Amino acid sequence: MEDKITRLFGKDVFNDKVMSERLPAEIYESLKRTIEMGRSLDLTVANAVAEVMKDWAVENGATHYTHWFQPMTGITAEKHDSFVQPLDNGTAMTKFSGKELIKGESDASSFPSGGLRATFEARGYTAWDPTSYAFIKDNVLCIPTAFCSFGGEALDKKTPLLRSMEVVGKQALRILRLFGDEETKRVIPTVGAEQEYFLIRREDYLKRRDLIYTGRTLFGAKPPKGQQLNDHYFGSIKPRVKAFMDDLDEELWRLGVCAKTEHNEAAPAQHELAPLFNTCNIACDHNQLTMDMMKRVASRHGLVCLLHEKPFKGVNGSGKHDNWSLSTDRGQNLFDPGSTPSENAQFLVFLAAVIAAVDDYQDLLRISVATAGNDHRLGAAEAPPAVVSIFLGEELTAVLEAIEKGDIYHEETKSVMKLGVHVLPKFPKDTSDRNRTSPFAFTGNKFEFRMPGSALSIASPNIMLNTAVAEELSLFADELEKAEDFESALNALIRRVITEHKRIIYSGNGYTEEWLKEAAERGLSNYPTVADALPHMCDEKNIKLFENHRLYTEKVAHSRCEIMTENYVTVISIEGNTMIEMIRQEILPAVIEYTEVLARTKLTKEQQNISAKLEATLLGKLCPTSDALWDAAEELEDALAKLKAESDVTKGAEMCRDLVIPAMNKARDYADGLETLVGKKYWPYPTYGDLLFGVN
C-alpha cells in the first residue's frame, strides 16, 4: 500500500521513473547514455525528450518553463517563458522544442562576471544539464542549466562543479585500475549538506531594517537567557515550528529532495535539516532548492527563515556541514576501509590523497567558504576556526602513525597493520569521538567539511575539494603506474605522504590560542577574514592547479576572485550604511525621547523636593553614551566615504577589515549599551529576547 511519503516523493520531478515510463525505449536509452557516460545529445533525442517533458509538465499544472541556473550571486536565477504557441485561427497550442530544452539565452552583463563581460556585452547562454532532473515549481518547469557568456566563459557555479566532478572521477578510476578494478566505469563525488537556520516571527522581522537589508542584526544586547542551559538543543519542537517543518518536508519530497533529519539546534530559534547523500551536482541543486523553499514555507507560517551565518551576536552561528565522499557506479564507498588487505591498501591511498589535498590546498578550502557573514561565525560556538586541519580520530591516527614508523598496529591482541598483508580494523561510523572544532573531520566513511556557512552555495567548497583531490590522485597514479613493484611503491608512497603531510592532522581543541600558535609553527595558514584569504586564490600553485585540470583559466580565476572581493566590500558597505541609518533615524531619536521623559521627571521631583537620584543617574549614563554613539556614527560615515572613494577592490577589502568593521563594532558597542538603559516601550525595534523567544 502506498503511503503519504512515497506518494509525494518526486511527484514534481521529471525523474528516471517518469522518463522510463513515457519516453520511447530507444530515446530513453540514448538519454541514459548521455547522463551516465557524458555523451553528446542528438537533437532528434532532445526533441523527443522536450515534447514528453512538456506534456508531463502541462499535465501537472505547468504553464511556463525556465532555464534554472546558478550565477555568481550565490542564489539561483530564472527567466520564465510560456509554452503557448498561437495558431492562425486565433487559438493556441503548447509547444516546446529540443532546441529550447538544450539552450536558452539570458542577459550575461547583469550578473557578476569579475570583468569578463562589459556592460554592453549582454549576450549569455544557458545549457541544459541532463544529469540533474527537471522539476516543477510554482507551475513553472525548471530545467537545471549551466550558464556561460557569449565568449564561452563560465559565469556560474554549476559549470566548474561539473568539471571538478569529472576530473576527480577520472583520476580515481586510474587508481582503481591499478588495484585490478576493471568493472567500475565511473567514480562520483557524493555529498550530504546539513542546513542550519533560524526562524523568527515575520512581524518582528519587518520592524528591523538590519534584518531586512542585511539578513543579520547589526545591533542587539544579549538577553539574560540565551543558549547557556542547552535546553533548546534537540529539545521538543514547538508546534508552530513543527508545522513549518512538516510543510517544508512535503514541499521538498515533492521536489525529490530526500529531507531526512530535523531538530532544534543549540541556539534558541535555531534548527537544522539534513538530507540523505546524493551525487555532488544534484546535492548542490537540492540545497539551493532547500534554501529557497525554507524561505517560502516560512512566509506561509508567518515566519521568516534567516540563513545568515551569524544573525545574532553572542549565540551560535549557522553552518552548512558538507559531508563529502567518493563512490563508484557499483555502489562502493572508496572511504570504506573494507575487510581485506587489498581493500585496506586502496582505502589508504584515497585517504592519503585527501590528507595531501587538504594540506597542499588548505588556502583554497578556506577561500571556498570566505564570505563577510562567515567571518563572524568561524572560530567559536561549534564553528571551526579559520585554520584548516583534519581530524581522523584516535584509532585512524594511530594507524597512520604506525605506517609512518613501520610498526605493527595492534587492535587488542590482533596484529593488523602490515600494509597489504594484514587487515585494518573495521571502522564503524563512530570509531571515535566527534570534534566540533575541526574544520575537516573523517566520520567513518566520509569527510565532514564544517567550515561552509549556512547561506553559501555548496558548489564552491566542493569545486575546490574535488579538484585538489584529483590533483593528488593524478600524482599518485603517475608514480604508481611506472612502478616495477606496485606493492613496494604503494607502501613507500603512503608512508611518504603521511610523513610529509602529518602537520595537517590535529585532534585537539581548535579554539585555543595554543593551537593557533602550534598551527603557525607547523606552517599552516591562518586567514581570519575574507580580506586575508582571497588574495591567495591566484597564487601560482593554485593557478597551476586550475589550469592543469581545466577548471579555470588564469583570467577566469582572477575574475572569480574579484567577484568575491567585490561582494565582500558591497556587503560591508550595505551593513555600515544601514547602521548609520538606524542610529540616526531610530536609536538616537528613541534615546532623546526617553531622556526628555527622564529630564522632565527629574525636574518635577526636584521642584517637589523629592529625590531624583534614579533619573539623574540614568541621564548621567545616557547622555554621554548617546553623544559617543553620534560621534561613532560620524566616524563610520567617514570610513565609508573613504571606502567608496577607493577604486582598487583589494585595497577596499583591506579598508573594510581595518577601518570600516572596527568603526561598526565601536558604534554597536555604544548602541547595545544604550539598549540596556532605555525603557523597552521606547526602544525602536524588537530585542534579542523578542526575536529568539518569540516563536511559540
N, C-alpha and C positions, 0 to 999 in steps of 0.2 A: 504493500500500500504506500502510495506516495505521500510523504509528509510535507509540512509547510516549507521547510528549508530546501528540500530537493526540488519542490515545485517552483520556488522562487529563483534558485541559483542559476545564474546565467540566462535568465529569461530575456534580458535586453541585450544579449550579446550574439553576434553572428559568429558563433564558435564552431569548432570542428564537428560537433553533433549536427548542427544546422546545415553546415556545408555538405556533410556526407549524405544527409537526407535529401537535400534539394538540388545539388549540382549533379549534372551528368557524370557518370563514373570516370570517363577519361579526363574531364575538366577538373574534377576533384583530385585525381591522382597527379595531374600536372601541377596544380596549385600546391599540393603537399610537397612535391619535389622542390618547388620554389622555396617553400617555407623551411624545409628541413635541410636542404643542401645548398641553399643560397643561389639557385639557378635563376636565370632571367625569365621573365614572364612574357609569354607570347600575347600579342594584342587580341588575338581571337579568344584566348582563355580569359583575358581581362574583360572583354565584352560580355562573355557568358557569366562571369562572376558578378559583374556590375548589375546585370539585369536581374539575376536571382537575389542579390543583396538588396536592390531597390524594392523588389516585390515583397521581400520579407520585412523590410523596414516600414513600408507603407501599410502592410497588414497589421503592424504593431504600433500604428499611430504616427509614424514619422511623416512630415511634410517637407522637410529640408534635409540637406546633407552639408557637412563641413569637413574640411581637412583640419584635423585636430593636431596642433603641433606645440613644441616647447621651445620658444625663443629664449634668448639670454636674459630675459626678465626674471626667470626662475619660476614663472607660472605658465599656464597653458594659454593658447590663443586659438581663435576660431572665427571664420567668416562663413555665414550661412547662405546657401543657395537653395532655392526651391526645386523640387522635381518637376514643376509644371512646365509643359510644352504646349503652346497654343496651336490650335488647328484652324484651317481656313474657314470652317463653318461656324466659327465663334465659340466652339467648345475647346476643351483642353484634354491632354493626356499627361501621364507621368513618364519621364524619360531620364535615364542615367546611363552613360556610356562608359566603356572601358577606359577611354582617354580621360574622362572626368574622374574616374576612380584613381587612375595611376598618377595623374599630375594636376596640380592646381596652381593658381597664381595669387600671390599676396604682395603687399607693399613692403619691400625689404628695407626701405630707408627709414621707416618709422620705428624700427626695432633696434636695440643696441647692436652695433657692429664693430665698435672699437676702431673706427677709422677705415674699415674695409669698404664702406659704401659712403659716397657723398649723398647729401640730401636730395639732389636732383636725380640720382641713380636709384630709381624706385623699384625696379622690377625684381621680384623674387619668386621662387617656386617651392611648392610643397610636393613631396613624392611619397606615395603610399608605402607603408611598412607592413607587408603582409604577415610578418612574424607576430604582430600584435593584433588581436581581434578587434574588428569594428564593433561599435555599441551604440545604443540609442539613449540619449539624454535630453530631456525636455522636448520630446518629439522631433529631435534632430539626429540623423545618422552621423555619428562621429567616426571618422576614418583616421586612425593614427598615422602620422606622416613625419618625414624628415623635412627640414626647411633650409634652403640654400639660396644664395644670391644668384643674380644673372650670370656672374662670372664663375659660379660653381663653388664658392667658399661656403662652408657650413656656418650657418647663423643660429644654430640650435644646439640643444644638449643631446638629442637622440642620435644624430649622425656620428659624433665621436664615441658615444657609448656603444653603438653597434660595431664600430671599427675596433674598439678595445676588446669587445667580446670575441670578435673574430680572431684577433691576434693572440689572445691568451688561449683560446681553444686550439689554434694551430700549433702553438709551442707545446701545449700539454700533450697533444697527440704524438709529437716527436718523442716525448719521454715515455709514453705508454708503449710505443712501438719498440723501444729499447728493452722493455720488460716482456716482450713477446705478445703483446695485445694487438692482434690484427683485426679484431672484430669491431672494436669501437670506431665509430665514424665521426662522432662529434664530442667535444667537451664544452660544457656550457657553465658559465658562472651563474650561481643561483643566489637569491637574496630574499631575506625576510626583514622588512623595515618596521620596527616598533615605532609608533607615533604617539608622542605625548602632547597634551594640550590643556588649556584652561577653559572653563565655562563660567561666564558671568551673566547677570541679568542685562537684557538689552536696554532697559530704561536707565541703568547706571552707566552703561557704555556711552549712550548718547549725551550724557552730561559731562563727558570728559573729552576735551579736544585732543589731549595727548593720545588717548586710545584710538580716536578716530583718524588722526593724521599719521601716527607712527606705529600703532599696534602695541605700544607699551606705555606704562605710567612713567612720566617724567618727574612727577612729584608723588609723595606719599610717605607719611610717617608710619613706622611699624606699629601694628596694633598690639595690645597686651598679649594676645594669644596668636601664634602663627602655627608652625608645624612642630613646636617643641615636644609635644606629648606623643607625636607619631600616631595619633588616633584616627587620622584620615587615611593613612596608608593601608590599602586592602580592607578598609572598613566597609560597613554596609552602605550600599549605593543609594543616594536619596531618590525618592520617587520621580521627581522631575528629571533628574539626570538619567535615571533608568529608562524613562520613556524616550528620551533623546537617543540613548544607546540602542534601544530596540528598533527605533525608526531608522537609525543610521545603519544598523546591521542589515535590515531588509533592503535598503537602497543599495548598499554595497554588494549584497548577494545577487541582486538582480543584474548588477554590472559584472558579475563573475569575480569580484574581489572576495577572497576567502578570509573575511574577518573572523578571527578565531577567539582571541582573548581580550577581555576588557576588565579594567579595575580602577579603583581610586589610586592615585599616586601620592607621593609623600606630602605635597603641599595642599592646603585647603583649596578646593575648587579645581584641583589638577587631576587629570585622568590619563589613561593610556589605552591604546588599541593596538593589537598585534595581529598581523595576518600570517597565514602559512607561507612557506617558501614558494618562489616561482622563478622562472628564468629572469636574469638581471633586467632585461629590457621591459618585460611585462611587469615586473615588480616596480620599476620606476613609473611606468604608466599608471599602475594601480595606486601608487602612493600619491601621485598628482590628483587622481580621481578622489581618493580618500580625503585629502585636504579640502578639495572643492566641496565635496558632499558634506563634510563636517560643518562648514560654514552655512550651507544651505539648510541643512536639517536643524541646526541650532536656531536659525531665524524662525522656523515654524513653531518652536517651543518657547519663543520669547527670550531666547538666549543669544549670546554672541560667543563664538569659538575663537579664542586667542591662540595663534600659532607662533607668536613671537618667542624667541629663545629665552627672554628674561622680562616678562611683562610686569613683574613685581620685584622690587629691590628687597633683598634680605630673605627671600624664600626660594625654594627650588626653581631652577630654570627648567625649560623643556627641551629635551633632546630627541634624536631620531636614531636609535641604535640600528646600525646597518649590519645584519648578520649575513656574512658572505662565505660562500663555499664554491667548490668546483665539482661538477657531476658529469658522468658520461651519459650518452644516449641510451645506455643499457641499465641506467639506474644506480651506478656505483658512485658513492661519495669518495672522492680522492683524499679526503682528510679523515677517513675511517682507517685506523691503524691495521685492521684486519687480524687474521689469526695464523698466518703462515709466514715463513721467512721472506718470501718474495713480496708479499703484501706489505710487510713491515718496512722493507727497504724502499718500496715505491712511496709509501706514506712519508718516510723520512726525506725523500728527495723533494716532494711537494712542500713539506713543512719547511725545509731548508730554503726553498725558493721564496717562500713568504717572508721568512726571517730576513733574508738578504734584501728583498724588495723594500720592506718597511724601513730597514736601516739605510739603504742607499738612497731612498726617495722619501725619507721622513718629512722633508720640506714640502714635497708635493701633496702628501696626505694632509699636512697642516693647512696648506693653501686651499685644498679642495673644500675645506669647511670654514674658510675665512669670510666672515660677514660681520657687519657692525653689531648685529644682535648677538652673535655667538661670542664676541669678545666679552660681553657682560657675564656669560654663563660659564666659560671654561675656567676650571681651577677650584671649584667648590661645589658643595651641595649636590653630590652624586655625579657631577660632571667632571670629566678627566681634565688634567692640566694641559697647557699648550705644548708641553714637551711630549713628543711621541715615544712610546715604548711598547713592548709586547709582554703580556702576562701569559705564561704557559701552564701555571700550576706546579705544585711541588713535584709530582711524580714525573711529568714530562721533562721538567727542568733537570731533574736528577738523571733521567735517561740521557739527555744531551750532554750533560757533564761527564757521564761515563763514556760516551762515544769519544768526546774530545780527549779524554785521558787514556783511552784504550783499555778501560777497565770493564769488568763484568757488572752489569746492573742486576741487583738482587731484589726480587719481589718475594718477601718472606724467605723461603729456603730454595726457591726455584731460580736457577740461573737462566736469565732470559735475554742477555744483551750482547751477543757477539753478532755483529751485523751480517745478515744473510745466512746465519746458521741456526741461532736460537730464535725464540719467539718473543716479541714485545708483549707487555701486558695489555690486555683488552682495556681500552679507555672508555669507561662508561661516560655518559653525557656530563655527569657531575663528578669528574675524577678528583676535583679539588674545590676549595672554597672559591667564591667569586671575588673579584677585586673591582669595586665600583670606581676606583680612582685610576684604573688602567685605560688608556685610550684604545688599546687593541688587544683583545683577550681571546685565547683559544678556549672554547667551551665544549670540548668533546669531539665534535665532528665539523666544526665551523669556527670562523673568527667573528667576534663581535667588535665592530668599529664603533666606539661610543662617542666620538667627537662631533659628528654631524648635529647641527641644530635643528629644531623642530620645523622651521619654515623652509629648510633647504631642500632643493631637488636632490634626490639621492643619485642622480646621474653623475654629478661632479665627483664625489668620492669614489664611486665605482669605476669611472673612467680612469682615474689615477691608479687605483688598486689593480685593476685588470692589466693595465699597460706595464706597470712596474713589475708585476709577477711574470708577465710574458717575457720581459727582458731577461730576468734571471733564468727562467726556464730555457730560453734561447741559448744563453751562455752555457748552461749545464749540458744541453743537447749537443752543442758544438764540441764540447770537451769529451763527452761520453761516446759519441758516435765515432770518434777517431781512436778510442782506446783499444789496445790489443787485448787487455784483460779487463772485461767490463766490471766484474765484482771488485777487483782491487781499485780500479779507477773510481768506482762509485763510493767505496769506503773512504778513499782519500778525499774525494770531493766533499762529502758530507762532513767529515771531520774538519776540513779546512774552512768550510762555510761557518760552522759553529764557532770555531776559534776567531775568525775574522769579524763576525757579526754578533758575538755574545753581548756586546755592550748595549744592544737594544733591548735585551731581556731583563725585565725588572719585576719583582713580585711584591714590593713593599708599598708604602703609602705615598701616592703621587702628590699629595697636598703639602708635604712638609718642605721647609726650607732646606733641610738636609739633602733631600732628593734633588732639588734644583741645583745645589752645589755639586752633588755627585754626578748629575747628568752633564753638567758643564765640564767636569773633569773627564768624563767618558767621551767628550766631544760631540754630544747630542745637541741638536739645535733647539733654541727656545725663542719662539716668536709670539710674544703675548698678544699682539694686536695685528689687525689687518695691515696696517702701515708697515709693520716689521716683516710680515710674511710675504706679501705679494711681490715685492721686487725680486725675490728669488725664483719666481716661476720661470723666468727666462735666463736662468743661469745656464752656462754652456752644457753641463751634463744633462740638464732637463730638455733643452732644445734637441740635443742629440737623441735622447730617448724618444721624443715626439716624432722626429723625422725618421728615425730608424724603423718605426712601426707605422709610419704614415698616418699618425693621429692628427698632428697639426704641422703645418709649415712654420718656419720661424715667424713669418709675418702674421699668421693666424694666432700663434701663441702670444705674441705681443698684443694683438687686438683683444684677446680674451683677458689678459692681464689688465689692459686699460679699461675694459668694461667693468671688471670687478672693482677696480680702484675708483672709477667714476661713481659707481653705485655706493661705495663706502662714503665718499665725500658728500654725495647728494643726501644720503640718509642722515648723516650727522648735521648737515645744513638744515634739513627739514626739522629735525629734533630741536636744534638750537633756536630757530625762529619760532617754533611752537612754544618753547619755554618762555621766550620774551613776550609773546602774545598773552600767554596765560598769566604771567607775572603782572603785566601792566593792565590787563583788562579784567582779570578775575581776582587774583590773590591780593594785590595791594588795595584795590577798592574794598574788598571784604575786610581787610585789616583796618583800613581807615574807618569804615562804618563801625567796627567793633570798638576801636579806640575812642571814637566820638561818644559812644554809649558809656564807656568807662569814664571818660573825662567829665561828662555831664553828671554821672552818678557821684563821682568824686567831689565835684563842686557842690552838689546838693547836700551831700553828707557833711562837708566841711562847714557849709552855711548853717547846718543844724547841730554843729558841734558833735558829730558822730564820726567815729574813726573810719578813715578811708584808706587804711593801710593796704588792703587787698587790691583796690583799684590802682593805688599808687605803685605798688609792686609790679602789677601786670603792665601798667603803662611804661614803667621803667625797663621792662624787658621787650615789649612790643615795639616801642618807638625806635630804639637803636637797631633792632633786628630788621625792621621794615626799611629803615634807611640803608642798611647794609645790603638788603635784597635789591633795592633800587640801584645801588652802585654796582652790584654784581650783574644785574641785567644790562647796565651800560657797558660793563667790561665785556660781557658776552656779545653784545651787539657790535662792539669794536672788533672783536676777534672774528666774527662772521663777515664783517666788511673786508677785513684783510684776506680772509679765505676766498671771498668772492673775487677779489682782485687778482688772485693767483691763477695764472693760466696753465702752469705745469701741474698736471693731475697728481703726479707722485709727490711733489712738494706740498700739494694741497692735502693729501692724506697725512703727511707728516704734521702739517699745521692742525689738522683735526685732532691728532693724537696729543700734540704738545701744547696746543693753545686753546682750541675750542672745547674739547672734552673737559679739561680742568676747569674752565670757566663755567661750564654747565654743572659740574659737580659742586662747585662753590655756591652757585645760585640755588641749587637744590637743597644744600645743607641749611641755608637760611630759611627757605620756604618751608621745609619739613619741620624746622624748629618752630616757625610761626603756627603751623597747623596744630601743634600740641598746646598752644596757648589760646587760640581763638575759639570762641564758643561754637559748637557744632552747627547751630542754626545759621551762623554767619558764613561758615566755610563754603566756598562756591561749588564744590563738586564732591561726589561720594568718596569716602575714605577707604583705606585698605580693608578695614573691618567690614564696611558695606560690601565691597567687591568680593572679598574672599569668602564671606559667610552669608552672602545674600541669597544664594540659590538654595531652595529647600525642596 
